[in-house]
Amino acid sequence: MLLTADGLTKRFAPGDAPAVQDVDLGIEEGEIFAVLGPSGCGKTTTLRLLAGFERPDAGTVRLDGRTLSGNGCFVPPEERGLGFVFQNYALFPHLSVLENAAFGLEGEPDAETRAREALEKAGLGGLEDRRPHALSGGQQQRVALARALAQRPPVVLLDEPFSGLDALLRQETRDRVRRRFKENGTTALLVTHDQQEALSFADRVAVMKGGRIEQVGTPEEVYDRPRTLFVAQFLGRTNLLFSEAEGREAETPLGRLPLSRAAQGRVLLSLRPEHLTLEAAGQDVEVPSQVVGRAFKGHDITYRVAHADGAEYLVHTPSRVTFAEGDRVRIRPQAPAVVLERSDEPPAPA
Ligand code: ATP
């Protein structure tokens, strides 16, 4: 691992709940890693602890085996050599694009060449003499990124770097930045509250809640096999059902289902809408389910289906699976139901 955090804890005032508690992270060289969570969960504080803008109350930060924070040691941010892209880009309004990109390279003999090269790679060639106010939001974001990359840092830390861009530009900029990071082998850690952003941009995602990390995994792992109710609900819509598990199977209102892992007794299961499909119910089915709502979204359709157990299920199918409101259907699970860790939180409606 190139950058690691072990047991990172930060409390801003005595008696307050910690903003970050017992956070362990390991980012590999060349990896794009996202810390994802709702507002106030401690994402920015985690990033600031890694960058050295905050001192941890406990825990360590190491870069390539060297301790940056912890064990009585604290390396100030400017000596950590990490790149940082702030939420608001933090460009200097009185400096040109080139001067902004070269900021932090003072004293380096090839400062200007590196800054020009980084701007060129960011597609900003020709704009070197402009001031930031004369650039679009997307271009300002690229200057901030070019500035971070011109320093050739071992790791770039990004705090909600795309949040100032409108939806279309955000997607396009994200794709471009990801491609560049991968071409250059850049190691990057980004914090975001945007699920789609984390899932599509990162190689691995840490989902955070209340200062703690709930789960770390590839986008597929955290989305398809959430460990907790919070992760299941935060990453997308899901159907929740309580049932009795017997090993790798459980008896549920949708029939006997395979489970993601062995369990015994009462369990809470999560089934994403796209892990279910619908079939027409024959007249022989005594108590069929019934389509009560339908939202066509072009390439897919989301159905609301009332089931005999009194619950409503969301079913997400390709748009070629067509049913109308009132149709009698059967809900067919297509994937094992995910066993969530027991949680005291009451499940919110899907
Ligand atoms: P957002 O997405 O809204 O930026 P976040 O997940 O980045 O949220 P943090 O900014 O890390 O969350 O804040 C975590 C908690 O720590 C919050 O309760 C916040 O109010 C508190 N906090 C953050 N910085 C300070 C500070 N300097 N002094 C006191 N409390 C702080």
Residues whose N, C-alpha, C, O or C-beta is under 5 A from the ligand:
A	BS01	ATP	F12 A19 P38 S39 G40 C41 G42 K43 T44 T45 T46 H193
